[in-house]
Amino acid sequence: MTEMLGRALWRLLGPGPRAFSVPGSRAAGAAAAAALGRPGASLVQIVHNYASLSKKTREFPSQLDDLSPSMLKMDYKDLELMNKTNDVVRRLLSLEMATRKEKLKLKTSQLVEKVQRSPSDVGSTEVQIAILTAKIRNYQEHLQVHRKDRTHKRYMLMAIDRRKKLLKYLRRTRYDVFENVCTELGIQYTFPPEYYRKVTQRWAAKKALCIRVFQEVQKLRAAERQKQKAAAAEKAQPVSKEVNEGGRSHGFGRCCRWRIAQTHSLLFTTASSKCPQE
């Protein structure tokens, strides 16, 4: 392996006429190090340096590319005093000297201005969608460079879910505003799939078992409810009989007392009528 690397480096980096040297020896390493301008470096360091020099960083499109460097920062763009300042101060306060956070703040304000209802609107559904759109695009640009950053990936998925809910609500309540928001912000709305999870044989068997268990539990509960109703009906029958008998007895007693009273009054009237008058 060392001999192959020595040969490749000597062929690629050997200056001018190739000098004869034994591949993999110190002479080959020294010649390659001299060709890279770092004498005394080891073969592994030479290969690492050559790979780092030959590696090119990819450039990805960004949502901040359309911002002009001569634009002022968001905190200074509406000040009248900036028209009277010299070029040095304007350059210091422009986007040329701004950080990415300040540029993102200005881009978010531009997206909000496209969809907000009024200049004082800062919390409507459309404004929230615009803010989330700027965040999602910023996370996407970050993940294109740092593919293994799981924290920002989780933040991006959370923002996407939040925006989906807001778009669904806006589509259900005000469809014309929903279309305008999607057009202005460049959002392509797609309906969510019926199932997010891939259907496997194990998942289907588990779901069928759960459905069967649920049905059996419902049957058992229905049988228990029928038993409870029957027991309650049996308990209610003796009570109703007692109430009926008690009502009848009380009614008979009242009737007898009324008849006795009527008889006494009749006898008293007849007796008083037969008595001689003084």
Sequence and secondary structure as in RCSB ss.txt:
>XXXX:A:sequence
MTEMLGRALWRLLGPGPRAFSVPGSRAAGAAAAAALGRPGASLVQIVHNYASLSKKTREFPSQLDDLSPSMLKMD
YKDLELMNKTNDVVRRLLSLEMATRKEKLKLKTSQLVEKVQRSPSDVGSTEVQIAILTAKIRNYQEHLQVHRKDR
THKRYMLMAIDRRKKLLKYLRRTRYDVFENVCTELGIQYTFPPEYYRKVTQRWAAKKALCIRVFQEVQKLRAAER
QKQKAAAAEKAQPVSKEVNEGGRSHGFGRCCRWRIAQTHSLLFTTASSKCPQE
>XXXX:A:secstr
 HHHHHHHHHHHH  SS     TTSHHHHHHHHHHHT TT  HHHHHHHHHHHH        TTTTS TTSB TT
TTT GGGGTS HHHHHHTBGGG  HHHHHHHHHHHHHHHH SSTT  SSHHHHHHHHHHHHHHHHHHHHH TT H
HHHHHHHHHHHHHHHHHHHHHHH HHHHHHHHHHHT       S SS   HHHHHHHHHHHHHHHHHHHHHHHHH
HHHHHHHHHHHHHHHHHHHHHHHHHHHHHHHHHHHHHHHHHHHHHHHHHS   
